[in-house]
Each structure stands twice: as C-alpha cells, then as structure tokens.
Amino acid sequence: MTVATSTGVEQRSTLHNDLRIALPPADLLLTQDDEWCVVRLNGDWREIRLHDYDELFSVPGLYERLIYDILKCDSPARIRKLFEAELTAGGTQAAALRALDLGAGNGMVGEELVDMGVKFIVGADIIEAAAEATQRDRPGIYANYRVVDMTRLNQNDRRELEGYGFNCLTCVAALGFGDIPTEAFANAYNLIEPDGWIAFNIKSSFLDQDDTSGFARLIQSIMADKTLEVRKTQRYQHRVGTSRQPIQYTAIVGNKRRDIGDGMLP
Ligand SMILES: C[S@@+](CC[C@H](N)C(=O)[O-])C[C@H]1O[C@@H](n2cnc3c(N)ncnc32)[C@H](O)[C@@H]1O
C-alpha cells in the first residue's frame, strides 16, 4: 500500500486500514496514562491501554493507525520540521549527524531522520517488542537498535554507546509518565558530544511549576544555565486524546554545551 507522508510518497506495507478499532466514549475524560481502545483481533475484541507499548507494537499497523491516523499525532513530523530549520540556520548538514533516538519505538522518528538525510542513527528503547516492531516495520532505518534501560546502563552498553560518538539526541513522545524518567534522559544526553544537537518534546504540563515528574526542574535548570542552549521552543498540539480533547506538547531544539551533572537531577 502507498501512503502520502509529509515528505512525499513512500511505500509502507505495515499500514493496516482494515484494523477494527473502537475508542472509549469521549465523556469518560480518561487521563493520558489511562487511555485505552479495543481492537478486533482474530474474531475477538481486546482492550489495550495506549501506554502498553508491548501490546500496541505487537499488532502490525496498530500504532500508526491509532496514534497517527485516528488520534492525529503530529510529533515526529513537527519535531523534524523544527529541527531541520534550526540545522539549516546553524549551518549543519543532516548528513553530518550521528544520532541517538531515545524511546525509538517502531522507528517513526528514525524514518523522519533518514528522510532528512541523516546517515547514522542508533535506536534505543527499553522493550524488546519495540525492536522487533522496528525490524518488522522499518528495517534498515537504524544502524543499530539497542534494547537497554538507560537508567542502568551496564559497562558494555555504555562503552558501546560512547563509542558511536553521537552528536545528536532525539527523543519524541517518550518522556514522563511511566516512560523515560529524568535519569534516563540525563544519561542519554551525556552520551552526546559537546555542541551536539538535541531535539525532543515533552507534555507541556510537565514543564509547569506544579509538575511532579521532575522534568520541569531539570529542563528549566539546564536551559537557565545553558547546559542546553535552546534555539527554538514551540508549544503545539501533539495529538487528541481518546476524550477528543487536544493534548499540548512543547518541542525543544538546541545544542548541548556540557553534561548534565548529578546535582541537577531532582
Ligand atoms: C509513545 S512511544 C514513542 C515512540 C517514537 N519515539 C514515536 O514518536 O513514535 C514511547 C516509547 O518510549 C519507550 N520507553 C519507555 N520508557 C523507556 C525507557 N526508560 N528507556 C527507553 N525507552 C523507553 C517505550 O517503550 C516506547 O517505545
């Protein structure tokens, strides 16, 4: 099947338009971490929580159909557009990037990076199901795909990741909730060379004063002391929720100037 993407027309055989998916009633007003849908699989309806990535990724095309087509997620394309503009303004060629894509899922962000002209990308995710789905859905996007817990890198993993000489970190739709915690973000950030490029997004409320995820404190402090020199921030609609209400995220693109020290973590 051929589908139009933001960047042209490409072959994507995993898009299954015949999947039967039903959303909960909008007036249930589920929080983002409680959202679910039901999917018809082999004649039975199965309830799947949207944050149960093991289950989501195990059904070919479900993630794309649900999150991108139905709930109108815009984040990989949005971050790519902002990132591309800042790279151009900064005089950096995409081909010169050596990128670590943290929380890579089944490769949607990797695909955008390849389309931008990035030649070397390593994906990292905490679940095996994401690596398997990437191999199934987008083989060849990543030079390597590591299933690791970034909060607890063993010596071999650390040595290997340091050896790649990353000068770019991307992390899209993966921070906070039960997903990537502040320590994992900081560890990945510290794998990037000084002056490297950082492009990520985060739910806007995680940057508010009353945030309890720890990200507000971390991101505000690395921006304030120029550990991260921000070039662009943009608040935008990440997707709609199962309540059909908009979910706002903030995209941030900048350059790393130095490592995140332990003292900066909440
Ligand atoms: C919403 S998906 C986003 C996938 C992809 N970046 C995208 O935009 O389509 C979040 C991903 O973060 C991964 N994740 C959650 N916690 C993680 C952790 N501690 N370390 C690495 N990846 C993690 C999940 O397994 C999942 O694949």
The ligand as a Gaussian input file, in Angstrom:
#p B3LYP/6-31G(d) Opt

LIG

0 1
 C        4.986000       6.832000      22.539000
 S        6.322000       5.775000      22.200000
 C        7.198000       6.866000      21.109000
 C        7.921000       6.126000      20.027000
 C        8.544000       7.027000      18.966000
 N        9.531000       7.918000      19.517000
 C        7.466000       7.808000      18.242000
 O        7.474000       9.058000      18.340000
 O        6.660000       7.205000      17.546000
 C        7.329000       5.802000      23.672000
 C        8.486000       4.815000      23.614000
 O        9.339000       5.065000      24.727000
 C        9.805000       3.800000      25.179000
 N       10.300000       3.893000      26.552000
 C        9.585000       3.970000      27.692000
 N       10.403000       4.007000      28.755000
 C       11.654000       3.948000      28.288000
 C       12.957000       3.956000      28.909000
 N       13.085000       4.042000      30.231000
 N       14.035000       3.876000      28.101000
 C       13.897000       3.815000      26.758000
 N       12.706000       3.804000      26.109000
 C       11.600000       3.875000      26.867000
 C        8.588000       2.911000      25.050000
 O        8.934000       1.540000      25.105000
 C        8.030000       3.370000      23.714000
 O        8.565000       2.620000      22.656000

